[in-house]
Amino acid sequence: MSSEDLAYLADMVESADLALSYLDQMSFEAFRADQKTQDAVLYRLGILGEAARFVSEPTRNALNLDWSAITGMRHRLFHGYREVKLRIVWTTVTDDLAPLVERLTSYLAENA
């Protein structure tokens, strides 16, 4: 695995961890009412998706993640921003990011 892939995967972990931390102890209703937190979470999901775009094909294949969903979220946030559904963002962060971080962190440890 290239050092660039390592850097992009680390960027993905960092952004996912930050998004998770922003929603820690927050309800969906509080998130929906807090524009600053929305902005922070959306930005971090966008960075996560942007980093994912540059991960090489061999590394993508080794990780076996839903890369199109990860990059698709980024595309939606930055290009379809008027159609972003906060409930989907909430579910993505609260349900999907912790397992993603776990998988990426494990892969990084195995390949460092």
C-alpha positions in Angstrom: 0.0 0.0 0.0 1.3 3.4 -0.9 2.1 6.1 1.6 -0.6 8.2 -0.1 -3.2 5.6 0.6 -2.1 5.5 4.2 -2.6 9.3 4.4 -6.0 9.2 2.8 -7.2 6.4 5.0 -5.9 8.3 8.1 -7.8 11.4 6.9 -10.9 9.3 6.6 -10.5 8.1 10.2 -9.8 11.6 11.5 -12.9 13.0 9.8 -15.1 10.2 10.9 -13.9 10.4 14.5 -14.5 14.2 14.5 -18.0 13.8 13.1 -18.8 11.2 15.8 -17.5 13.5 18.5 -19.6 16.4 17.3 -22.8 14.3 17.8 -21.7 12.6 21.1 -24.5 13.0 23.7 -26.6 14.9 21.2 -30.2 14.0 20.2 -31.4 14.2 16.6 -33.7 17.1 17.6 -30.7 19.0 19.1 -28.7 18.3 15.9 -31.6 19.5 13.7 -31.7 22.7 15.7 -28.0 23.4 15.7 -26.7 24.8 12.4 -23.1 25.0 13.6 -23.0 21.3 14.4 -24.8 20.5 11.1 -22.1 22.5 9.3 -19.3 20.7 11.2 -20.7 17.2 10.6 -21.4 17.9 6.9 -18.0 19.2 6.4 -16.3 16.2 8.0 -18.5 13.8 5.9 -17.4 15.7 2.9 -13.7 15.5 3.7 -14.2 11.8 4.4 -15.7 11.3 1.0 -13.1 13.4 -0.7 -10.3 11.4 0.8 -12.0 8.2 -0.2 -12.0 9.4 -3.8 -8.2 9.2 -3.9 -7.7 5.7 -2.4 -6.2 3.4 -4.9 -8.1 0.6 -6.5 -6.0 -2.2 -4.9 -6.5 -0.7 -1.4 -10.2 -0.2 -2.1 -10.4 -3.9 -3.1 -8.5 -5.0 0.0 -10.9 -3.1 2.3 -14.1 -4.2 0.6 -16.1 -1.2 1.7 -19.1 0.5 -0.1 -16.9 3.1 -1.7 -19.6 4.4 -3.9 -21.8 5.2 -0.8 -18.9 7.0 0.8 -18.0 9.1 -2.2 -21.7 9.4 -3.1 -22.4 11.1 0.3 -19.7 13.6 -0.5 -21.1 14.3 -3.9 -24.6 14.8 -2.4 -23.3 17.2 0.3 -21.4 19.4 -2.1 -23.4 19.2 -5.3 -26.9 18.4 -4.1 -26.7 20.4 -0.9 -30.3 21.6 -1.2 -31.5 18.0 -1.0 -29.5 16.9 2.0 -31.7 15.1 4.5 -30.6 15.6 8.1 -32.1 12.3 9.2 -29.9 10.4 6.6 -26.8 12.4 7.8 -27.7 11.5 11.4 -28.1 7.8 10.6 -24.9 7.7 8.6 -22.9 9.2 11.5 -24.5 7.3 14.3 -24.8 3.9 12.6 -22.2 3.7 10.0 -19.1 5.7 11.1 -18.0 3.7 14.1 -17.8 0.4 12.2 -16.0 2.3 9.4 -13.4 3.7 11.8 -12.9 0.3 13.3 -12.3 -1.3 9.9 -10.0 1.5 8.7 -8.0 1.6 11.9 -7.5 -2.1 11.9 -6.4 -2.1 8.2 -4.0 0.8 8.9 -2.5 -1.1 11.9 -2.1 -4.2 9.8 -0.4 -2.3 6.9 1.7 0.3 8.7 
